[in-house]
Amino acid sequence: MGFAETFKALSDPVRREILLLLRKGRLSAGEIGSHFDMTGATISYHLGILKKADLVFETREKNFIYYELNTSVVEEVMLWLSQLRGE
């Protein structure tokens, strides 16, 4: 994981909203998409950026792809940010 990819992923409000949805548990791409007024291709694009930044895991089950928050990367970013504050 590189911080550049992580912060690029976090810079978009849609991607931040997706992460908030995933903190409650894994969701399929369709379930994520139902919270937004955008095409499936656009949701897929955002999920791809989150995956590239290692902020989400992807699991395939039959005809569905489920996404889950990668808390270890989130914790690493939070640790780094807390170091900036001197904590």
Secondary structure, 3 states (H helix, E strand, C coil): CCHHHHHHHHCCHHHHHHHHHHCCCCEEHHHHHCCCCCCHHHHHHHHHHHHHCCCEEEEEECCEEEEEECHHHHHHHHHHHHHHHCC
